[in-house]
Amino acid sequence: MIAPEVREGSNRETARLVLLRNNLLVSALIFFILELWRPCFFLTDDNLDGGLPFFSEVGRHLLSGHSPFYSDYLFGGHYNLLRDPGYFCWHPLYLIVSLLAGTPWHLLIIDVDAFVLFMLCTAGFVNLAWYLRRELALTISDGWIMFYTMSFTYSMIAITTGSSWLTFMGNESALPWLALGILQRSWWRGTGLVAIFSLHQILGGHPEPAISNTIFLSFFALGISFIRRSAQPLGCWIAGYTLAVLIILPLLVPMFSGFFASVRSHGIDISEMETNNIDPGLFPTSLFLGMALWLIHSPPEFHTTYTLALGSCAAAWCILPAMIDRAHWRKIDQVVVVVLIFIVVLICRPRWISEIMIRLPLLRSMRWPFREFIQFQFFFHFLLLLRTPGLTSRFQRSVALLSTALLVIPLALYVLPPTLNAMAMDRKLLFSGGFDRYWSQVRPFFQPGDQVAVIIPLRLYSDNHFEVPYSLLSSHNYSCMTHVINIWGWSQTPPSDQLYARTPVVYPFGAYMPEQKAALMAELPGLKFITLESFKPLKITLSSRDGPTIDLTPYIPPEIEKP
């Protein structure tokens, strides 16, 4: 005969698995709706011109048995990627999926990675919610857990920055698992979860949000230890994180060596840091009306529009009935609120915060405060789990419906949802095959070992930087796909001792202005130049110091309007 406590435990585990399964199915459905709405949904902006080419070369190297840690085409070739934090994406998931580079499905690399990260994020939040409901005897229903899970997983920080750089999803998907590890009563389970998902974040996340996650979760772990009057939560956090760092140390040592040899390690100017600050008055607007205001603000208003997108989520308005609930405020509720306030201060980043950051290693190189929205979204939804909504069930559902509508309806109506830089022309060239046809005709103009620099006049970039077909210029990281060696690449942290050209680059994606051509020819006499001569009509030329100028316009695919 089965003991009652054993039967109860078995039933509870079955219920947890059913809830997890249902949430994963709904999450997968939402993901595939996005893919139907726009195939290769995440293939925009940095993912398109930076991530896809990078992973394509990594995959080709793995398939051919070569080291994935060196690039044949970036920064003059044989570039040590391990020493550049901008390319520190060595998660096993990314390496496995990069093998699609040798198949007809190579354009799906980013979206397959994103799908796995979204499912991991969903699973983590469901397990966290289940744990909190059991440990704290919360009355939250399975339906509300699913709603908050989908809101967190598909909040605009996941969609917008996911479309900008895949690795932000690595940070977001690690957060619920790391918090769950801190909350565990078992030393081994807590330390194990922290270690595994610290490894996940370091290998698969963006470096700057990884630093932010570390800061905020350290305060969270300290708060939980204070509540329980036990060193275990903080101890599990420190032990697990330390173990992860020790395991990954062979990769971290060259990365930090390269970072401190880069210009970025010296920090950015405080005026540049403050240029990207977020107006405190805009913060509540972005939270409660964010996506709706996308219909008012145009894409060129970069910081305003980005902030509005990042702050909104489907559960935003649910915080109101949660806050007016008369239930007793637990100490854990108070810890989460304190962490949230700390995050909001760092997002708005007043002058005194900037003054502190500019004097600290690593922090002085962190320019964009919107990356703290990742942690804000997590602890915001964490608080919603803890605070059971007050008032009537009908009112609760109405608030949830309103909040979701303010996110979804504008998202469907916006001209370039949900990214500021859809790179529509480059997407069109890749999907239509125009990119491959163009380079199959242009590549014969290069001899093995030839190196190029991309030249773009400032006026053309300023007026058309969201529309230029960069894939035809072999700028950004596209050289990994064009198989033409570029003397630069897409990175803000290249080690100075690995730079092939000493002439400083002007554009962050590795292009020069025409006025720099003479200096480049004097430094590298054999260099070739791909120049954007005009945009409307589009004209591209190939030139060198001694050879004739070749007009590449006749090879431009018909997808682009030509003269």
For each residue, the residues with C-beta under 8 A, 3 or more apart:
1:
2: 6 7 10
3: 6 7
4: 7 8
5: 8 9
6: 2 3 9 10
7: 2 3 4 10 11
8: 4 5 11 12
9: 5 6 12 13
10: 2 6 7 13 14
11: 7 8 14 15
12: 8 9 15 16 134
13: 9 10 16 17
14: 10 11 17 18
15: 11 12 18 19
16: 12 13 19 20 127 130
17: 13 14 20 21
18: 14 15 21 22
19: 15 16 22 23 126 130 142 145 146
20: 16 17 23 24 123 126 127 130
21: 17 18 24 25
22: 18 19 25 26 142 146
23: 19 20 26 27 122 123 126 145 146 149 150
24: 20 21 27 28 119 122 123
25: 21 22 28 29
26: 22 23 29 30 146 150
27: 23 24 30 31 118 119 122 149 150 153 154
28: 24 25 31 32 115 119
29: 25 26 32 33
30: 26 27 33 34 150 154
31: 27 28 34 35 114 115 118
32: 28 29 35 36
33: 29 30 36 37
34: 30 31 37 38 41 159
35: 31 32 38 39 40 41 111
36: 32 33 39
37: 33 34 41
38: 34 35 41
39: 35 36 431
40: 35 43 107 108 110 111 427 431
41: 34 35 37 38 111 114 163
42: 47 110 111 114 162 163 166
43: 40 47 48 52 107 110 111 427 430
44: 47 48 163 164 419 421 422 423 427
45: 48 49 163 164 165 419 420 421 422 423
46: 49 50 51 164 165 490
47: 42 43 44 50 51 52 110 162 163 164 165 166
48: 43 44 45 51 52 110 423 426 427 430
49: 45 46 52 53 423 426 470 471 475 476 477 478 490 509
50: 46 47 53 54 165 476 477 490
51: 46 47 48 54 55 89 109 110 165 166 477
52: 43 47 48 49 55 56 107 109 110 481
53: 49 50 56 57 476 477 478 479 480 481
54: 50 51 57 58 71 87 89 477 480
55: 51 52 58 59 89 94 97 98 101 109 110
56: 52 53 59 60 98 101 106 109 480 481
57: 53 54 60 61 71 72 73 101 480 481
58: 54 55 61 62 68 94 95 98 101
59: 55 56 62 63 98 99 100 101 102 106 109
60: 56 57 63 64 101 102
61: 57 58 64 66 67 68 70
62: 58 59 65 66 68 95 98 99
63: 59 60 99 101 102
64: 60 61
65: 62
66: 61 62 70
67: 61 70
68: 58 61 62 81 90 95 98
69: 80 81 82
70: 61 66 67 78 79 80 81
71: 54 57 74 75 77 78 79 81 87 480 489
72: 57 77 78 485
73: 57 77 479 480 482 483 484 485 486
74: 71 77 79 81 477 479 480 486 488 489 491
75: 71 79 486 487 488 489 491 494 498 499 500
76: 79 451 485 486 487 500 501
77: 71 72 73 74 451 485 500
78: 70 71 72
79: 70 71 74 75 76 84 489 498
80: 69 70 83 84 254 258 498
81: 68 69 70 71 74 84 87 88
82: 69 88 251 254 255 258
83: 80 254 255 257 258 259 261 495 498
84: 79 80 81 87 88 255 258 259 262 491 493 494 495 498
85: 88 207 255 258 259 493
86: 490 491 492 493 494
87: 54 71 81 84 491
88: 81 82 84 85 203 207 251 255
89: 51 54 55 94 166 167 203 204
90: 68 94 95 203 251
91: 94 95 170 200 203 204
92: 95 96 203
93: 96 97 113 116 117 204
94: 55 58 89 90 91 97 98 113 204
95: 58 62 68 90 91 92 98 99
96: 92 93 99
97: 55 93 94 100 109 112 113 116
98: 55 56 58 59 62 68 94 95 101 109
99: 59 62 63 95 96 102 103
100: 59 97 103 105 106 108 109 112
101: 55 56 57 58 59 60 63 98 106 109
102: 59 60 63 99 106
103: 99 100 106
104:
105: 100 108
106: 56 59 100 101 102 103 109
107: 40 43 52 430 431
108: 40 100 105 111 112
109: 51 52 55 56 59 97 98 100 101 106 112 113
110: 40 42 43 47 48 51 52 55 113 114 166
111: 35 40 41 42 43 108 114 115
112: 97 100 108 109 115 116
113: 93 94 97 109 110 116 117 166
114: 31 41 42 110 111 117 118 162 166 169
115: 28 31 111 112 118 119
116: 93 97 112 113 119 120
117: 93 113 114 120 121 166 169 170 172 173 204
118: 27 31 114 115 121 122 153 154 158 169 173
119: 24 27 28 115 116 122 123
120: 116 117 123 124 173 177 200
121: 117 118 124 125 152 153 158 169 172 173 176
122: 23 24 27 118 119 125 126 149 150 153
123: 20 23 24 119 120 126 127
124: 120 121 127 128 173 174 175 176 177 180 197
125: 121 122 128 129 148 149 152 153 176 381
126: 19 20 23 122 123 129 130 145 149
127: 16 20 123 124 130 131 176 177 180
128: 124 125 131 132 176 177 179 180 183 382 385
129: 125 126 132 133 140 145 148 149 385
130: 16 19 20 126 127 133 134 145
131: 127 128 134 135 180 183
132: 128 129 135 136 138 183 385 386
133: 129 130 136 137 138 140 145 385
134: 12 130 131 137
135: 131 132 183
136: 132 133 330 332 386
137: 133 134
138: 132 133 385 386 388
139: 388
140: 129 133 144 145 385 388
141: 144 145
142: 19 22 145 146
143: 146 147
144: 140 141 147 148 389
145: 19 23 126 129 130 133 140 141 142 148 149 385
146: 19 22 23 26 142 143 149 150
147: 143 144 150 151 314 315 400
148: 125 129 144 145 151 152 315 318 381 384 385
149: 23 27 122 125 126 129 145 146 152 153
150: 23 26 27 30 122 146 147 153 154 314
151: 147 148 154 155 313 314 315 381 404
152: 121 125 148 149 155 176 313 315 377 378 381
153: 27 118 121 122 125 149 150 158
154: 27 30 118 150 151 158 159 314
155: 151 152 158 159 312 313 314 377 381
156: 159 160 290 291 309 310 311 312 313 407 418
157: 160 161 168 172 310 313 373 374 377
158: 118 121 153 154 155 161 162 168 169 172
159: 34 154 155 156 162 163 418
160: 156 157 163 164 306 309 310 418 419
161: 157 158 164 165 168 310 370 371 374
162: 42 47 114 158 159 165 166 168 169
163: 41 42 44 45 47 159 160 418 419
164: 44 45 46 47 160 161 168 419 421
165: 45 46 47 50 51 161 162 168 206
166: 42 47 51 89 110 113 114 117 162 169 170
167: 89 170 171 204 205 206
168: 157 158 161 162 164 165 171 172 205 206 209 371 374
169: 114 117 118 121 158 162 166 172 173
170: 91 117 166 167 173 174 200 201 203 204 205 206
171: 167 168 174 175 201 205 206 209 210 213 374
172: 117 121 157 158 168 169 175 374 377 378
173: 117 118 120 121 124 169 170 176 177 200
174: 124 170 171 177 178 197 198 200 201 205 213
175: 124 171 172 178 179 213 217 374 375 378
176: 121 124 125 127 128 152 173 179 180 378
177: 120 124 127 128 173 174 180 181 193 196 197 200
178: 174 175 181 182 193 194 197 198 201 213 217 237
179: 128 175 176 182 183 217 220 378 382
180: 124 127 128 131 176 177 183 184 193
181: 177 178 184 189 190 191 192 193 194 197 236 237 240
182: 178 179 190 194 217 220 221 224 233 236 237
183: 128 131 132 135 179 180 190 224 233
184: 180 181 189 190 193 236
185: 190 232
186: 189 190
187: 190 191 232 235 236
188: 191 192
189: 181 184 186 192 193
190: 181 182 183 184 185 186 187 193 194 232 233 236 237 240
191: 181 187 188 194 195 236 239 240 243
192: 181 188 189 195 196 240
193: 177 178 180 181 184 189 190 196 197 240
194: 178 181 182 190 191 197 198 236 237 239 240 241 244
195: 191 192 198 199 239 240 241 243 244 247
196: 177 192 193 199 200 244
197: 124 174 177 178 181 193 194 200 201
198: 174 178 194 195 201 202 240 241 243 244 245
199: 195 196 202 203 244 247 248
200: 91 120 170 173 174 177 196 197 203 204 205
201: 170 171 174 178 197 198 204 205 210 213
202: 198 199 205 210 244 245 248 252
203: 88 89 90 91 92 170 199 200 248 251
204: 89 91 93 94 117 167 170 200 201
205: 167 168 170 171 174 200 201 202 209 210 213
206: 165 167 168 170 171 209 210 371
207: 85 88 210 211
208: 211 212 366 368 371
209: 168 171 205 206 212 213 371 372 374 375
210: 171 201 202 205 206 207 213 214
211: 207 208 214 215 362 363 366
212: 208 209 215 216 346 371 372 374 375
213: 171 174 175 178 201 205 209 210 216 217 374 375
214: 210 211 217 218 241
215: 211 212 218 219
216: 212 213 219 220 339 342 343 375 379
217: 175 178 179 182 213 214 220 221 237
218: 214 215 221 222 237
219: 215 216 222 223 338 339 342
220: 179 182 216 217 223 224 335 336 339 379
221: 182 217 218 224 225 233 234 236 237 238
222: 218 219 225 226 234
223: 219 220 226 227 332 335 338 339
224: 182 183 220 221 227 228 233 234 332 335
225: 221 222 228 229 230 231 232 233 234 235
226: 222 223 229 335
227: 223 224 331 332 335
228: 224 225 232 233
229: 225 226
230: 225 233
231: 225 234 235
232: 185 187 190 225 228 235 236
233: 182 183 190 221 224 225 228 230 236 237
234: 221 222 224 225 231 237 238
235: 187 225 231 232 238 239
236: 181 182 184 187 190 191 194 221 232 233 239 240
237: 178 181 182 190 194 217 218 221 233 234 240 241
238: 221 234 235 241 242
239: 191 194 195 235 236 242 243
240: 181 190 191 192 193 194 195 198 236 237 243 244
241: 194 195 198 214 237 238 244 245
242: 238 239 245 246
243: 191 195 198 239 240 246 247
244: 194 195 196 198 199 202 240 241 247 248
245: 198 202 241 242 248 249 252
246: 242 243 249
247: 195 199 243 244
248: 199 202 203 244 245 251 252
249: 245 246 252 253
250: 253
251: 82 88 90 203 248 254 255
252: 202 245 248 249 255 256
253: 249 250 256 257
254: 80 82 83 251 257 258
255: 82 83 84 85 88 251 252 258 259
256: 252 253 259 260
257: 83 253 254 260 261 495
258: 80 82 83 84 85 254 255 261 262 493 495 498
259: 83 84 85 255 256 262 264 265 493 495
260: 256 257 265
261: 83 257 258 265 495 496 497 498
262: 84 258 259 265 493 494 495 496
263: 266 496
264: 259 267 268 365 492 493
265: 259 260 261 262 361 365 493
266: 263 364 365
267: 264 358 364 365
268: 264 272 273 358 364 365 367
269: 272 273
270: 273 274 354 355 358
271: 274 275
272: 268 269 275 276 367
273: 268 269 270 276 277 349 354 357 358 367
274: 270 271 277 349 351 354
275: 271 272
276: 272 273 303 367 368 369 370
277: 273 274 348 349 354 369
278: 282 283 303 307 347 348 349 369 370
279: 282 283 307 348
280: 283 348
281: 284 285
282: 278 279 285 286 304 307 308
283: 278 279 280 286 287 307 311 344 347 348
284: 281 287 288
285: 281 282 288 289 290 293 308 311
286: 282 283 289 290 293 307 308 309 310 311 312
287: 283 284 290 311 312 313 316
288: 284 285 312 316 317 406
289: 285 286 292 293 308 312 406
290: 156 285 286 287 293 294 307 308 309 310 311 312 316 406 407
291: 156 294 308 309 312 406 407 408 409 410 411 414
292: 289 295 406 409 410
293: 285 286 289 290 296 297 308 410
294: 290 291 297 305 308 309 410 411 414
295: 292 410 413 414
296: 293
297: 293 294 301 304 305 308
298: 301 305
299: 302 305 415 416 420 466
300:
301: 297 298 304 305
302: 299 305 306 420
303: 276 278 306 307
304: 282 297 301 307 308
305: 294 297 298 299 301 302 308 309 420
306: 160 302 303 309 310 370 420
307: 278 279 282 283 286 290 303 304 310 311 370
308: 282 285 286 289 290 291 293 294 297 304 305 311 312
309: 156 160 286 290 291 294 305 306 312 418
310: 156 157 160 161 286 290 306 307 370 373
311: 156 283 285 286 287 290 307 308 373
312: 155 156 286 287 288 289 290 291 308 309 316 406 407
313: 151 152 155 156 157 287 316 377 380 381 403 407
314: 147 150 151 154 155 400 403 404 407 408
315: 147 148 151 152 318 319 381 384 400 403
316: 287 288 290 312 313 319 403 406 407
317: 288 320 399 400 402 403 406
318: 148 315 321 322 384 389 396 399 400 403
319: 315 316 322 323 380 383 384
320: 317 323 324 399
321: 318 324 325 389 390 391 395 396 399
322: 318 319 325 383 384 387 388 389 390
323: 319 320 387
324: 320 321 390 391
325: 321 322 387 388 389 390
326: 390
327: 387 388 390
328:
329: 333 334
330: 136 333 334 386
331: 227 334 335
332: 136 223 224 227 335 336 386
333: 329 330 336 337 383 386 387
334: 329 330 331 337 338
335: 220 223 224 226 227 331 332 338 339
336: 220 332 333 339 340 379 382 383 386
337: 333 334 340 341 383
338: 219 223 334 335 341 342
339: 216 219 220 223 335 336 342 343 379
340: 336 337 343 344 376 379 380 383
341: 337 338 344 345
342: 216 219 338 339 345 346
343: 216 339 340 346 347 372 375 376 379
344: 283 340 341 347 348 376
345: 341 342 348 349 350 353
346: 212 342 343 349 353 369 372
347: 278 283 343 344 369 370 372 373 376
348: 277 278 279 280 283 344 345 369
349: 273 274 277 278 345 346 353 354 369
350: 345 353 354
351: 274 354 355
352: 355 356
353: 345 346 349 350 356 357
354: 270 273 274 277 349 350 351 357 358
355: 270 351 352 358 359
356: 352 353 359 360 363
357: 273 353 354 360 363 364 366
358: 267 268 270 273 354 355 364
359: 355 356 364
360: 356 357 363 364
361: 265 364
362: 211 365 366
363: 211 356 357 360 366
364: 266 267 268 357 358 359 360 361
365: 264 265 266 267 268 362
366: 208 211 357 362 363 371
367: 268 272 273 276
368: 208 276 371
369: 276 277 278 346 347 348 349 372
370: 161 276 278 306 307 310 347 373
371: 161 168 206 208 209 212 366 368 374
372: 209 212 343 346 347 369 375 376
373: 157 310 311 347 370 376 377
374: 157 161 168 171 172 175 209 212 213 371 377 378
375: 175 209 212 213 216 343 372 378 379
376: 340 343 344 347 372 373 379 380
377: 152 155 157 172 313 373 374 380 381
378: 152 172 175 176 179 374 375 381 382
379: 216 220 336 339 340 343 375 376 382 383
380: 313 319 340 376 377 383 384
381: 125 148 151 152 155 313 315 377 378 384 385
382: 128 179 336 378 379 385 386
383: 319 322 333 336 337 340 379 380 386 387
384: 148 315 318 319 322 380 381 387
385: 128 129 132 133 138 140 145 148 381 382
386: 132 136 138 330 332 333 336 382 383
387: 322 323 325 327 333 383 384
388: 138 139 140 322 325 327
389: 144 318 321 322 325 396 399
390: 321 322 324 325 326 327
391: 321 324 395 396
392: 395 396
393: 396 397
394: 397 398
395: 321 391 392 398 399
396: 318 321 389 391 392 393 399 400
397: 393 394 400 401
398: 394 395 401 402
399: 317 318 320 321 389 395 396 402 403
400: 147 314 315 317 318 396 397 403 404
401: 397 398 404 405
402: 317 398 399 405 406
403: 313 314 315 316 317 318 399 400 406 407
404: 151 314 400 401 407 408
405: 401 402 408 409
406: 288 289 290 291 292 312 316 317 402 403 409 410
407: 156 290 291 312 313 314 316 403 404 410 411
408: 291 314 404 405 411 412
409: 291 292 405 406 412 413
410: 291 292 293 294 295 406 407 413 414
411: 291 294 407 408 414 417 418
412: 408 409 417
413: 295 409 410 417
414: 291 294 295 410 411 417 418
415: 299
416: 299 419 420 422 424
417: 411 412 413 414
418: 156 159 160 163 309 411 414
419: 44 45 160 163 164 416 422
420: 45 299 302 305 306 416 466
421: 44 45 164 466
422: 44 45 416 419 427 466
423: 44 45 48 49 426 427 466 470
424: 416 427 428 467
425: 428 429 467 468 469 559 560
426: 48 49 423 429 430 435 469 470 471
427: 40 43 44 48 422 423 424 430 431
428: 424 425 431 432 434 559
429: 425 426 432 434 435 438 469 471 472 557 559 560
430: 43 48 107 426 427 434 435 471
431: 39 40 107 427 428
432: 428 429 435 557 559
433: 436 437
434: 428 429 430 437 438 557 558 559 560
435: 426 429 430 432 438 439 471 472 481 557
436: 433 439 440
437: 433 434 440 441 557
438: 429 434 435 441 442 472 555 556 557
439: 435 436 442 443 482 483 484
440: 436 437 443
441: 437 438 444 555
442: 438 439 445 542 552 555
443: 439 440 446 482 483 484
444: 441
445: 442 542 550
446: 443 450 452 484 528
447: 450
448:
449: 485
450: 446 447 484 485 526 528
451: 76 77 485 486 487 500 524 526 527 528
452: 446 474 479 484 485 486 487 527 528 529 530
453: 486 487 488 501 511 512 520 524 527 528 529 530
454: 473 474 475 486 488 510 511 512 529 530 531 532
455: 511 512 513 514 516 517 529 530 531 532
456: 460 461 468 473 475 507 511 512 513 531 532
457: 460 461 513 514 532
458: 461 462 506 513
459: 462 463
460: 456 457 463 464 468 532 534 535
461: 456 457 458 464 465 468 507 511
462: 458 459 465
463: 459 460 535
464: 460 461 467 468 535 536
465: 461 462 468
466: 299 420 421 422 423
467: 424 425 464 535
468: 425 456 460 461 464 465 473 532 535
469: 425 426 429 472 473 538 560
470: 49 423 426 473 475 476 478 509
471: 49 426 429 430 435 474 478 481 482
472: 429 435 438 469 540 552 556 560
473: 454 456 468 469 470 478 511 530 532 540
474: 452 454 471 478 479 482 484 486 530
475: 49 454 456 470 478 479 486 507 509 510 511 530
476: 49 50 53 470 489 490 509 510
477: 49 50 51 53 54 74 480 489 490
478: 49 53 470 471 473 474 475 481 482
479: 53 73 74 452 474 475 482 483 484 485 486 489
480: 53 54 56 57 71 73 74 477
481: 52 53 56 57 435 471 478
482: 73 439 443 471 474 478 479
483: 73 439 443 479
484: 73 439 443 446 450 452 474 479
485: 72 73 76 77 449 450 451 452 479
486: 73 74 75 76 451 452 453 454 474 475 479 489 510
487: 75 76 451 452 453 500 501 524 527
488: 74 75 453 454 500 501 505 510 511
489: 71 74 75 79 476 477 479 486 494 510
490: 46 49 50 86 476 477 508 509 510
491: 74 75 84 86 87 494 510
492: 86 264 508
493: 84 85 86 258 259 262 264 265
494: 75 84 86 262 489 491 498 499
495: 83 84 257 258 259 261 262 498 499
496: 261 262 263 499
497: 261
498: 75 79 80 83 84 258 261 494 495
499: 75 494 495 496 502
500: 75 76 77 451 487 488
501: 76 453 487 488 505 520 523 524
502: 499 523
503: 512 516 519 520 523
504:
505: 488 501 508 510 511 512
506: 458 511 512 513 516
507: 456 461 475 510 511 512
508: 490 492 505
509: 49 470 475 476 490
510: 454 475 476 486 488 489 490 491 505 507
511: 453 454 455 456 461 473 475 488 505 506 507
512: 453 454 455 456 503 505 506 507 516 517 520
513: 455 456 457 458 506 516
514: 455 457 517 531
515: 518
516: 455 503 506 512 513 519 520
517: 455 512 514 520 521 529
518: 515 521 522
519: 503 516 522 523
520: 453 501 503 512 516 517 523 524 527 529
521: 517 518 524 525 527 545
522: 518 519 525
523: 501 502 503 519 520
524: 451 453 487 501 520 521 527
525: 521 522 545
526: 450 451 544 545
527: 451 452 453 487 520 521 524 544 545
528: 446 450 451 452 453 542 543 544 547
529: 452 453 454 455 517 520 541 542 543 544
530: 452 453 454 455 473 474 475 540 541 542 552
531: 454 455 456 514 540 541 542 543
532: 454 455 456 457 460 468 473 535 539 540
533: 539 540 541
534: 460 537 538 539
535: 460 463 464 467 468 532 538
536: 464 561
537: 534 553 561 562 563
538: 469 534 535 553 556 560 561 562
539: 532 533 534 551 553 563
540: 472 473 530 531 532 533 551 552 553 556
541: 529 530 531 533 549 550 551 552
542: 442 445 528 529 530 531 549 550 552
543: 528 529 531 547 548 549 550
544: 526 527 528 529 547
545: 521 525 526 527
546:
547: 528 543 544
548: 543
549: 541 542 543
550: 445 541 542 543
551: 539 540 541 554
552: 442 472 530 540 541 542 555 556
553: 537 538 539 540 556 562 563
554: 551
555: 438 441 442 552
556: 438 472 538 540 552 553 560 562
557: 429 432 434 435 437 438 560
558: 434 562
559: 425 428 429 432 434
560: 425 429 434 469 472 538 556 557
561: 536 537 538
562: 537 538 553 556 558
563: 537 539 553
